[in-house]
C-alpha cells in the first residue's frame, strides 16, 4: 500500500466520522473524475453538473456504507452510473454523445482521428466519420454505452467496471463485445456504401 492509498484511507475514515473538511478534500480530489465520467455518459453539461451534485450528495449520505473492499473511485463510478441511469429514465430521452468534445478523448483507448498533414478532403472525411461514430454511439443502449465508456474511453479494467456496475466479469465482457460489434457494424454500413 503506497502513501497515497494510506492518505486516502485516512481521509475516508475521517469523513466517515463526520469530518466535513475531510469529505471536502475527497470531493476536491474526485470532482473532475466524476464530472468527466458523467459528461461522457450524459453528453450534456447541465446534466453532468446535476449528476456531479447528486453523486456527492449520495456519497455523503452513504459514506458510512463504504467498506473499502473496492477502490473509492470504483464506489463513486457506481454512484455516478446509478445517477445517470435514473436521470435517463426520468427524462426518457437518449443522451447525445458528441465526438467533437475534447473531453471524450481523455481515455486510454482514444477514438480521436489524427489531424496531422490533413488535406481539405481529409478534414471533410474526418468530420463525416466523427458524425457517423457519434450517431452509432448515440444508438447504443445506455447499459452498453456505460460499459463502453468506462472500459474503452475511461480505460478502467474489466474487473473495475464489474465492481462499479455490480456485474460479473463475463457480463461486462459480453456487454462490451456487443457494444463494439454494434459500433463496428454501424461503421461497416458506412464503408460498404
Buried (B, 14 or more C-beta within 10 A) or exposed (E): EEEEEEEBEEBBEBBBEEEEEBBEBBBEBBEEBBBBBBBBBBBBEEBBBBBBEBBBEBBBEEBEEBEEEBBBBBBBBBBBBBBBBEBBEEEEEBBEBBBEEEBBEBBEEEBEBEEEEEEEEBEEEBEEBBBBBBBBBBBBEBBBBBBBBBBBBBEBEBEBBBBBBEBEEEBBBBBBEBBBEBBEEBBEEBEEE
